[in-house]
Amino acid sequence: MQGFEQLQQLKDKMDEDRRKQTLKRWAESDKRSKAMKKAWKTRKAKEAAKPVLISKKLQYANKKAYEERLAHLAKNPDDITKYEMMSCYFMDKLFWKIFGKGCHVLEVRNFTVKKELYDGTYMSNSGKSRMGYFTPYFKIINNQNGKVRAIGTDSVIKHINRKEMFGTNRRNDPERNYGLPNSRGYK
């Protein structure tokens, strides 16, 4: 019996040492994660402090100013400037903020802004999933003189040209040379 009690004490001591080591590892990993969290916050703060450059004429001091401007314009669309109205990217963000997804119409002062989407989607080779994306573009109609201006159509044209050049299928179609040139090592 005495041998068993000694073994039991030895086992209890080893279990206690293992628990201490586990707790020590947890404390070290918590320190590491705190340091990682601090570094992440620092990096995000640096990114948020950088100016937001949408175009040459359309720039914001930082990300917060950009998001505040979008929130303001979502409530007061009549305050939009001509540079903001001529940016497809900015108008798309504004329409997402106001309406969400889809095609919509917005009345701004004496302009009617219509968001339209070019459907660049197609079925995958197997037919199980949908591939591609929708490309937004805008038609701005001046209600005073009837002049129509299209914004973002160059993106649609690039999308169409790419589709004509390479097709919609990718890697298991020998008629289309097995996908885009240089994609995944194919030449």
Helices and strands as residue ranges (DSSP letters): H 2-49, E 52-53, E 59-60, H 63-75, G 77-79, H 82-85, H 88-98, E 105-108, E 111-119, E 122-123, E 130-131, E 134-142, E 148-151, H 153-166, G 174-176, G 183-185
